[in-house]
Amino acid sequence: MWMKLAAIALAGAAGTLARYGLSLGAQRWVGGEFPWGTLSVNLAGSLLAGVFWALAENRISITGEIRAIVLVGFMGGFTTFSAFMLETSALLRNAQWGWALSNLLLQNVGGLACFFLGRTVGQWI
């Protein structure tokens, strides 16, 4: 049990570092007040989760422990729902209604679309 928890924690640390790198890079590349870094991470995370889910269901045999390590550990560290909430509340607090609505729609609709795209890609692999 301790080995599984340690593996999940290490995967979470790796996901966190990947999130930091992608988020920082995307925000620097696009710039502006909109949280492009968080959006990039959440859409990429949704896509990766969909690919992994499809591979685990249809293509390769993956144990429950590996699923937990990848989905709970890495993806839990990688995706940024709490950051999304904080950034959206900041946009609302600053009366940036259009950006706040855009963030809500892009994160949720885009995330769901990327998950299904990833699942489809994973089924093709």
Buried (B, 14 or more C-beta within 10 A) or exposed (E): EEEEEEBBEBBBEBBBEBBBEBBEEBBEEEEEEBBBBBBBBBBBBBBBBBBBBBBBEEEEEBEEEBBBBBBBBBBBBBBBEEBBEEBBEBBBEEEBEEBBEBBBEBBEEBBEBBBBBBBEBBBEE
